[in-house]
Amino acid sequence: MTYHRHLKRISLAVVLLLGASMANAACYADYKAKRDNPLRLHYGVMEVSQGACNAPARAEREVRARLSSAGWELLNVMSVFDDGGLERRRGSAAEFFLRY
């Protein structure tokens, strides 16, 4: 095998590995929700499907469905983000950090 063919195979392997790791990257949404009688509000963070990272409407549907099943009403999805924004939201979300 020539040096160039070997280099091409290594390059292809690196590209495939990077693509696989990016496809497995986690996706999160932070949101605000409420409950009535008595009024309760909370800010939270939840993991959403990878497809929701590039589709805010899909992220909103996922968050709304999970919160609804727990008796909460979604007020709004504030943002959708990857692992890079997760830790800085932990303190603000407190008990609702990755709860749902």
N, CA, C and O atoms as CSV, one atom per row, in Angstrom:
chain,resi,resn,atom,element,x,y,z
A,1,MET,N,N,0.850,-1.163,0.000
A,1,MET,CA,C,0.000,0.000,0.000
A,1,MET,C,C,0.900,1.232,0.000
A,1,MET,O,O,1.871,1.311,0.752
A,2,THR,N,N,0.564,2.169,-0.839
A,2,THR,CA,C,1.370,3.382,-0.907
A,2,THR,C,C,1.039,4.308,0.258
A,2,THR,O,O,0.009,4.181,0.920
A,3,TYR,N,N,1.933,5.215,0.471
A,3,TYR,CA,C,1.763,6.177,1.555
A,3,TYR,C,C,0.470,6.968,1.387
A,3,TYR,O,O,-0.247,7.187,2.363
A,4,HIS,N,N,0.162,7.402,0.162
A,4,HIS,CA,C,-1.036,8.215,-0.089
A,4,HIS,C,C,-2.322,7.425,0.146
A,4,HIS,O,O,-3.296,7.966,0.670
A,5,ARG,N,N,-2.330,6.146,-0.241
A,5,ARG,CA,C,-3.520,5.327,0.001
A,5,ARG,C,C,-3.719,5.119,1.498
A,5,ARG,O,O,-4.845,5.161,1.995
A,6,HIS,N,N,-2.633,4.898,2.199
A,6,HIS,CA,C,-2.700,4.716,3.646
A,6,HIS,C,C,-3.225,5.998,4.304
A,6,HIS,O,O,-4.075,5.939,5.192
A,7,LEU,N,N,-2.725,7.135,3.873
A,7,LEU,CA,C,-3.168,8.416,4.404
A,7,LEU,C,C,-4.645,8.648,4.112
A,7,LEU,O,O,-5.360,9.174,4.965
A,8,LYS,N,N,-5.116,8.271,2.934
A,8,LYS,CA,C,-6.533,8.418,2.592
A,8,LYS,C,C,-7.403,7.562,3.500
A,8,LYS,O,O,-8.465,8.001,3.941
A,9,ARG,N,N,-6.960,6.348,3.780
A,9,ARG,CA,C,-7.739,5.465,4.660
A,9,ARG,C,C,-7.804,6.012,6.074
A,9,ARG,O,O,-8.854,5.962,6.716
A,10,ILE,N,N,-6.699,6.527,6.555
A,10,ILE,CA,C,-6.672,7.119,7.896
A,10,ILE,C,C,-7.587,8.347,7.936
A,10,ILE,O,O,-8.337,8.535,8.894
A,11,SER,N,N,-7.521,9.174,6.899
A,11,SER,CA,C,-8.360,10.370,6.841
A,11,SER,C,C,-9.840,9.995,6.827
A,11,SER,O,O,-10.646,10.633,7.504
A,12,LEU,N,N,-10.198,8.972,6.066
A,12,LEU,CA,C,-11.583,8.519,6.007
A,12,LEU,C,C,-12.036,8.005,7.366
A,12,LEU,O,O,-13.159,8.282,7.788
A,13,ALA,N,N,-11.180,7.264,8.052
A,13,ALA,CA,C,-11.530,6.747,9.379
A,13,ALA,C,C,-11.767,7.889,10.364
A,13,ALA,O,O,-12.700,7.834,11.166
A,14,VAL,N,N,-10.935,8.913,10.307
A,14,VAL,CA,C,-11.093,10.066,11.204
A,14,VAL,C,C,-12.410,10.781,10.915
A,14,VAL,O,O,-13.136,11.142,11.841
A,15,VAL,N,N,-12.719,10.984,9.645
A,15,VAL,CA,C,-13.975,11.643,9.268
A,15,VAL,C,C,-15.173,10.834,9.753
A,15,VAL,O,O,-16.131,11.407,10.270
A,16,LEU,N,N,-15.135,9.526,9.598
A,16,LEU,CA,C,-16.235,8.678,10.051
A,16,LEU,C,C,-16.394,8.717,11.562
A,16,LEU,O,O,-17.515,8.766,12.068
A,17,LEU,N,N,-15.292,8.695,12.276
A,17,LEU,CA,C,-15.356,8.773,13.735
A,17,LEU,C,C,-15.908,10.111,14.210
A,17,LEU,O,O,-16.722,10.154,15.132
A,18,LEU,N,N,-15.476,11.190,13.595
A,18,LEU,CA,C,-15.984,12.506,13.970
A,18,LEU,C,C,-17.465,12.634,13.663
A,18,LEU,O,O,-18.224,13.189,14.457
A,19,GLY,N,N,-17.871,12.125,12.522
A,19,GLY,CA,C,-19.285,12.155,12.156
A,19,GLY,C,C,-20.124,11.367,13.134
A,19,GLY,O,O,-21.206,11.812,13.517
A,20,ALA,N,N,-19.652,10.207,13.547
A,20,ALA,CA,C,-20.390,9.381,14.501
A,20,ALA,C,C,-20.495,10.068,15.851
A,20,ALA,O,O,-21.545,10.015,16.491
A,21,SER,N,N,-19.423,10.712,16.293
A,21,SER,CA,C,-19.485,11.382,17.590
A,21,SER,C,C,-20.395,12.595,17.536
A,21,SER,O,O,-21.070,12.892,18.521
A,22,MET,N,N,-20.436,13.300,16.423
A,22,MET,CA,C,-21.331,14.441,16.295
A,22,MET,C,C,-22.782,13.985,16.245
A,22,MET,O,O,-23.660,14.660,16.782
A,23,ALA,N,N,-23.043,12.854,15.612
A,23,ALA,CA,C,-24.402,12.339,15.532
A,23,ALA,C,C,-24.911,11.926,16.903
A,23,ALA,O,O,-26.119,11.935,17.139
A,24,ASN,N,N,-24.013,11.566,17.808
A,24,ASN,CA,C,-24.397,11.146,19.147
A,24,ASN,C,C,-24.362,12.282,20.161
A,24,ASN,O,O,-24.605,12.061,21.347
A,25,ALA,N,N,-24.061,13.495,19.706
A,25,ALA,CA,C,-24.004,14.629,20.625
A,25,ALA,C,C,-25.382,14.864,21.221
A,25,ALA,O,O,-26.398,14.779,20.531
A,26,ALA,N,N,-25.398,15.157,22.497
A,26,ALA,CA,C,-26.665,15.372,23.184
A,26,ALA,C,C,-27.230,16.746,22.838
A,26,ALA,O,O,-26.502,17.660,22.450
A,27,CYS,N,N,-28.527,16.864,22.988
A,27,CYS,CA,C,-29.240,18.089,22.688
A,27,CYS,C,C,-30.167,18.385,23.868
A,27,CYS,O,O,-30.818,17.481,24.392
A,28,TYR,N,N,-30.225,19.650,24.285
A,28,TYR,CA,C,-30.989,20.047,25.455
A,28,TYR,C,C,-31.827,21.279,25.143
A,28,TYR,O,O,-31.529,22.038,24.221
A,29,ALA,N,N,-32.874,21.457,25.926
A,29,ALA,CA,C,-33.698,22.665,25.844
A,29,ALA,C,C,-33.881,23.209,27.252
A,29,ALA,O,O,-34.066,22.451,28.204
A,30,ASP,N,N,-33.828,24.525,27.371
A,30,ASP,CA,C,-34.204,25.121,28.651
A,30,ASP,C,C,-35.539,25.824,28.438
A,30,ASP,O,O,-35.823,26.345,27.360
A,31,TYR,N,N,-36.343,25.825,29.482
A,31,TYR,CA,C,-37.739,26.240,29.340
A,31,TYR,C,C,-38.250,26.857,30.634
A,31,TYR,O,O,-37.608,26.775,31.681
A,32,LYS,N,N,-39.425,27.478,30.534
A,32,LYS,CA,C,-40.168,27.965,31.689
A,32,LYS,C,C,-41.534,27.287,31.662
A,32,LYS,O,O,-42.139,27.120,30.603
A,33,ALA,N,N,-42.012,26.899,32.851
A,33,ALA,CA,C,-43.289,26.207,32.944
A,33,ALA,C,C,-44.058,26.684,34.165
A,33,ALA,O,O,-43.501,27.320,35.060
A,34,LYS,N,N,-45.359,26.364,34.186
A,34,LYS,CA,C,-46.180,26.768,35.331
A,34,LYS,C,C,-47.201,25.691,35.670
A,34,LYS,O,O,-47.507,24.810,34.866
A,35,ARG,N,N,-47.717,25.796,36.897
A,35,ARG,CA,C,-48.857,25.026,37.390
A,35,ARG,C,C,-49.789,26.019,38.057
A,35,ARG,O,O,-49.336,27.000,38.647
A,36,ASP,N,N,-51.084,25.774,37.969
A,36,ASP,CA,C,-52.060,26.646,38.624
A,36,ASP,C,C,-52.600,25.997,39.884
A,36,ASP,O,O,-52.466,24.791,40.093
A,37,ASN,N,N,-53.213,26.824,40.718
A,37,ASN,CA,C,-53.932,26.401,41.938
A,37,ASN,C,C,-53.106,25.557,42.885
A,37,ASN,O,O,-53.360,24.355,42.960
A,38,PRO,N,N,-52.178,26.064,43.583
A,38,PRO,CA,C,-51.674,27.432,43.549
A,38,PRO,C,C,-50.665,27.602,42.412
A,38,PRO,O,O,-50.088,26.639,41.907
A,39,LEU,N,N,-50.480,28.850,42.039
A,39,LEU,CA,C,-49.548,29.151,40.956
A,39,LEU,C,C,-48.132,28.775,41.375
A,39,LEU,O,O,-47.644,29.191,42.425
A,40,ARG,N,N,-47.486,27.981,40.530
A,40,ARG,CA,C,-46.075,27.622,40.717
A,40,ARG,C,C,-45.380,27.789,39.377
A,40,ARG,O,O,-45.927,27.417,38.339
A,41,LEU,N,N,-44.198,28.336,39.395
A,41,LEU,CA,C,-43.397,28.537,38.180
A,41,LEU,C,C,-42.070,27.826,38.351
A,41,LEU,O,O,-41.558,27.701,39.463
A,42,HIS,N,N,-41.517,27.362,37.240
A,42,HIS,CA,C,-40.155,26.833,37.319
A,42,HIS,C,C,-39.426,26.993,35.996
A,42,HIS,O,O,-40.021,27.058,34.920
A,43,TYR,N,N,-38.110,27.055,36.130
A,43,TYR,CA,C,-37.183,27.050,34.995
A,43,TYR,C,C,-36.515,25.692,35.023
A,43,TYR,O,O,-36.100,25.225,36.084
A,44,GLY,N,N,-36.403,25.048,33.863
A,44,GLY,CA,C,-35.778,23.739,33.836
A,44,GLY,C,C,-34.988,23.490,32.565
A,44,GLY,O,O,-35.031,24.266,31.610
A,45,VAL,N,N,-34.276,22.396,32.588
A,45,VAL,CA,C,-33.481,21.939,31.447
A,45,VAL,C,C,-33.808,20.469,31.234
A,45,VAL,O,O,-33.822,19.687,32.185
A,46,MET,N,N,-34.069,20.095,29.988
A,46,MET,CA,C,-34.301,18.682,29.692
A,46,MET,C,C,-33.596,18.296,28.399
A,46,MET,O,O,-33.386,19.120,27.509
A,47,GLU,N,N,-33.240,17.024,28.324
A,47,GLU,CA,C,-32.637,16.509,27.102
A,47,GLU,C,C,-33.749,16.259,26.099
A,47,GLU,O,O,-34.798,15.722,26.452
A,48,VAL,N,N,-33.525,16.645,24.854
A,48,VAL,CA,C,-34.476,16.408,23.772
A,48,VAL,C,C,-33.785,15.585,22.690
A,48,VAL,O,O,-32.568,15.403,22.723
A,49,SER,N,N,-34.553,15.097,21.749
A,49,SER,CA,C,-33.982,14.265,20.690
A,49,SER,C,C,-33.015,15.071,19.833
A,49,SER,O,O,-33.120,16.294,19.742
A,50,GLN,N,N,-32.085,14.382,19.214
A,50,GLN,CA,C,-31.081,15.036,18.382
A,50,GLN,C,C,-31.739,15.848,17.267
A,50,GLN,O,O,-31.261,16.929,16.922
A,51,GLY,N,N,-32.820,15.339,16.707
A,51,GLY,CA,C,-33.511,16.053,15.629
A,51,GLY,C,C,-34.091,17.383,16.068
A,51,GLY,O,O,-34.326,18.260,15.236
A,52,ALA,N,N,-34.325,17.546,17.362
A,52,ALA,CA,C,-34.903,18.783,17.872
A,52,ALA,C,C,-33.876,19.911,17.951
A,52,ALA,O,O,-34.252,21.076,18.079
A,53,CYS,N,N,-32.602,19.587,17.878
A,53,CYS,CA,C,-31.571,20.622,17.960
A,53,CYS,C,C,-31.678,21.623,16.815
A,53,CYS,O,O,-31.405,22.809,17.000
A,54,ASN,N,N,-32.064,21.166,15.663
A,54,ASN,CA,C,-32.166,22.052,14.508
A,54,ASN,C,C,-33.603,22.375,14.148
A,54,ASN,O,O,-33.861,22.969,13.101
A,55,ALA,N,N,-34.543,21.992,15.001
A,55,ALA,CA,C,-35.955,22.234,14.733
A,55,ALA,C,C,-36.636,22.700,16.023
A,55,ALA,O,O,-37.159,21.881,16.780
A,56,PRO,N,N,-36.630,24.005,16.272
A,56,PRO,CA,C,-37.203,24.522,17.510
A,56,PRO,C,C,-38.651,24.088,17.760
A,56,PRO,O,O,-39.031,23.858,18.908
A,57,ALA,N,N,-39.452,23.975,16.716
A,57,ALA,CA,C,-40.848,23.550,16.897
A,57,ALA,C,C,-40.915,22.116,17.420
A,57,ALA,O,O,-41.775,21.789,18.238
A,58,ARG,N,N,-40.021,21.278,16.952
A,58,ARG,CA,C,-39.974,19.888,17.432
A,58,ARG,C,C,-39.542,19.854,18.900
A,58,ARG,O,O,-40.102,19.102,19.698
A,59,ALA,N,N,-38.559,20.657,19.248
A,59,ALA,CA,C,-38.114,20.726,20.644
A,59,ALA,C,C,-39.271,21.175,21.534
A,59,ALA,O,O,-39.480,20.629,22.617
A,60,GLU,N,N,-40.013,22.166,21.073
A,60,GLU,CA,C,-41.141,22.657,21.857
A,60,GLU,C,C,-42.194,21.565,22.050
A,60,GLU,O,O,-42.735,21.423,23.147
A,61,ARG,N,N,-42.489,20.801,21.016
A,61,ARG,CA,C,-43.468,19.705,21.144
A,61,ARG,C,C,-43.006,18.662,22.154
A,61,ARG,O,O,-43.798,18.185,22.966
A,62,GLU,N,N,-41.726,18.309,22.104
A,62,GLU,CA,C,-41.194,17.312,23.041
A,62,GLU,C,C,-41.271,17.814,24.483
A,62,GLU,O,O,-41.708,17.092,25.379
A,63,VAL,N,N,-40.845,19.050,24.695
A,63,VAL,CA,C,-40.854,19.613,26.042
A,63,VAL,C,C,-42.291,19.723,26.547
A,63,VAL,O,O,-42.575,19.356,27.687
A,64,ARG,N,N,-43.195,20.224,25.710
A,64,ARG,CA,C,-44.594,20.392,26.097
A,64,ARG,C,C,-45.222,19.050,26.494
A,64,ARG,O,O,-45.929,18.967,27.499
A,65,ALA,N,N,-44.966,18.008,25.710
A,65,ALA,CA,C,-45.547,16.695,25.993
A,65,ALA,C,C,-45.049,16.131,27.326
A,65,ALA,O,O,-45.843,15.624,28.119
A,66,ARG,N,N,-43.756,16.217,27.571
A,66,ARG,CA,C,-43.213,15.674,28.824
A,66,ARG,C,C,-43.689,16.450,30.041
A,66,ARG,O,O,-44.027,15.863,31.069
A,67,LEU,N,N,-43.716,17.766,29.921
A,67,LEU,CA,C,-44.181,18.576,31.040
A,67,LEU,C,C,-45.665,18.343,31.310
A,67,LEU,O,O,-46.089,18.246,32.462
A,68,SER,N,N,-46.435,18.257,30.254
A,68,SER,CA,C,-47.874,18.038,30.389
A,68,SER,C,C,-48.173,16.742,31.124
A,68,SER,O,O,-49.070,16.689,31.965
A,69,SER,N,N,-47.419,15.697,30.805
A,69,SER,CA,C,-47.649,14.406,31.467
A,69,SER,C,C,-47.305,14.467,32.956
A,69,SER,O,O,-47.730,13.607,33.728
A,70,ALA,N,N,-46.538,15.480,33.359
A,70,ALA,CA,C,-46.190,15.657,34.771
A,70,ALA,C,C,-47.035,16.758,35.429
A,70,ALA,O,O,-46.779,17.134,36.573
A,71,GLY,N,N,-48.042,17.275,34.707
A,71,GLY,CA,C,-48.931,18.272,35.274
A,71,GLY,C,C,-48.471,19.713,35.150
A,71,GLY,O,O,-49.014,20.593,35.819
A,72,TRP,N,N,-47.476,19.972,34.301
A,72,TRP,CA,C,-46.971,21.323,34.087
A,72,TRP,C,C,-47.405,21.829,32.728
A,72,TRP,O,O,-47.602,21.048,31.798
A,73,GLU,N,N,-47.555,23.146,32.616
A,73,GLU,CA,C,-47.867,23.788,31.339
A,73,GLU,C,C,-46.627,24.541,30.862
A,73,GLU,O,O,-46.072,25.359,31.596
A,74,LEU,N,N,-46.201,24.267,29.645
A,74,LEU,CA,C,-45.043,24.964,29.084
A,74,LEU,C,C,-45.408,26.415,28.806
A,74,LEU,O,O,-46.423,26.699,28.170
A,75,LEU,N,N,-44.579,27.322,29.284
A,75,LEU,CA,C,-44.747,28.732,28.954
A,75,LEU,C,C,-43.933,29.069,27.710
A,75,LEU,O,O,-44.446,29.683,26.774
A,76,ASN,N,N,-42.658,28.666,27.703
A,76,ASN,CA,C,-41.839,28.838,26.503
A,76,ASN,C,C,-40.539,28.054,26.591
A,76,ASN,O,O,-40.002,27.810,27.672
A,77,VAL,N,N,-40.054,27.672,25.421
A,77,VAL,CA,C,-38.709,27.103,25.306
A,77,VAL,C,C,-37.800,28.285,25.054
A,77,VAL,O,O,-37.985,29.034,24.094
A,78,MET,N,N,-36.834,28.445,25.907
A,78,MET,CA,C,-35.956,29.608,25.810
A,78,MET,C,C,-34.859,29.409,24.772
A,78,MET,O,O,-34.553,30.314,23.995
A,79,SER,N,N,-34.266,28.203,24.767
A,79,SER,CA,C,-33.218,27.915,23.792
A,79,SER,C,C,-33.005,26.410,23.692
A,79,SER,O,O,-33.412,25.642,24.563
A,80,VAL,N,N,-32.363,26.022,22.615
A,80,VAL,CA,C,-31.976,24.634,22.391
A,80,VAL,C,C,-30.466,24.660,22.179
A,80,VAL,O,O,-29.959,25.489,21.423
A,81,PHE,N,N,-29.747,23.759,22.841
A,81,PHE,CA,C,-28.285,23.840,22.852
A,81,PHE,C,C,-27.672,22.462,23.022
A,81,PHE,O,O,-28.374,21.486,23.286
A,82,ASP,N,N,-26.350,22.389,22.869
A,82,ASP,CA,C,-25.632,21.122,23.022
A,82,ASP,C,C,-24.951,21.076,24.392
A,82,ASP,O,O,-25.207,21.917,25.253
A,83,ASP,N,N,-24.086,20.086,24.578
A,83,ASP,CA,C,-23.395,19.894,25.853
A,83,ASP,C,C,-22.680,21.145,26.356
A,83,ASP,O,O,-22.540,21.340,27.564
A,84,GLY,N,N,-22.232,21.984,25.440
A,84,GLY,CA,C,-21.470,23.166,25.825
A,84,GLY,C,C,-22.219,24.135,26.723
A,84,GLY,O,O,-21.593,24.874,27.482
A,85,GLY,N,N,-23.535,24.148,26.656
A,85,GLY,CA,C,-24.299,25.077,27.473
A,85,GLY,C,C,-24.956,24.452,28.684
A,85,GLY,O,O,-25.704,25.113,29.404
A,86,LEU,N,N,-24.677,23.181,28.911
A,86,LEU,CA,C,-25.393,22.444,29.948
A,86,LEU,C,C,-25.013,22.858,31.368
A,86,LEU,O,O,-25.889,23.208,32.159
A,87,GLU,N,N,-23.744,22.826,31.699
A,87,GLU,CA,C,-23.314,23.054,33.086
A,87,GLU,C,C,-23.634,24.451,33.608
A,87,GLU,O,O,-23.932,24.613,34.791
A,88,ARG,N,N,-23.578,25.452,32.752
A,88,ARG,CA,C,-23.851,26.806,33.244
A,88,ARG,C,C,-25.315,27.013,33.591
A,88,ARG,O,O,-25.661,28.009,34.226
A,89,ARG,N,N,-26.185,26.087,33.187
A,89,ARG,CA,C,-27.612,26.193,33.508
A,89,ARG,C,C,-28.006,25.348,34.725
A,89,ARG,O,O,-29.127,25.456,35.221
A,90,ARG,N,N,-27.102,24.525,35.193
A,90,ARG,CA,C,-27.409,23.597,36.292
A,90,ARG,C,C,-27.921,24.332,37.539
A,90,ARG,O,O,-28.953,23.952,38.093
A,91,GLY,N,N,-27.234,25.346,37.973
A,91,GLY,CA,C,-27.621,26.058,39.185
A,91,GLY,C,C,-28.978,26.731,39.068
A,91,GLY,O,O,-29.770,26.699,40.010
A,92,SER,N,N,-29.255,27.340,37.924
A,92,SER,CA,C,-30.536,28.026,37.739
A,92,SER,C,C,-31.702,27.054,37.674
A,92,SER,O,O,-32.795,27.366,38.147
A,93,ALA,N,N,-31.484,25.886,37.097
A,93,ALA,CA,C,-32.561,24.904,36.960
A,93,ALA,C,C,-32.792,24.128,38.255
A,93,ALA,O,O,-33.890,23.618,38.482
A,94,ALA,N,N,-31.787,24.034,39.092
A,94,ALA,CA,C,-31.877,23.362,40.402
A,94,ALA,C,C,-32.572,22.008,40.300
A,94,ALA,O,O,-32.091,21.127,39.589
A,95,GLU,N,N,-33.687,21.826,40.992
A,95,GLU,CA,C,-34.355,20.524,41.013
A,95,GLU,C,C,-34.964,20.133,39.664
A,95,GLU,O,O,-35.346,18.979,39.467
A,96,PHE,N,N,-35.057,21.090,38.734
A,96,PHE,CA,C,-35.624,20.783,37.421
A,96,PHE,C,C,-34.537,20.635,36.355
A,96,PHE,O,O,-34.823,20.724,35.161
A,97,PHE,N,N,-33.308,20.412,36.776
A,97,PHE,CA,C,-32.198,20.161,35.869
A,97,PHE,C,C,-32.256,18.682,35.451
A,97,PHE,O,O,-32.006,17.788,36.259
A,98,LEU,N,N,-32.582,18.449,34.206
A,98,LEU,CA,C,-32.696,17.091,33.625
A,98,LEU,C,C,-33.698,16.208,34.386
A,98,LEU,O,O,-33.549,14.986,34.425
A,99,ARG,N,N,-34.701,16.823,34.979
A,99,ARG,CA,C,-35.713,16.068,35.720
A,99,ARG,C,C,-36.684,15.350,34.793
A,99,ARG,O,O,-37.064,14.210,35.061
A,100,TYR,N,N,-37.090,15.999,33.709
A,100,TYR,CA,C,-38.070,15.394,32.793
A,100,TYR,C,C,-37.426,14.987,31.495
A,100,TYR,O,O,-38.101,14.462,30.610
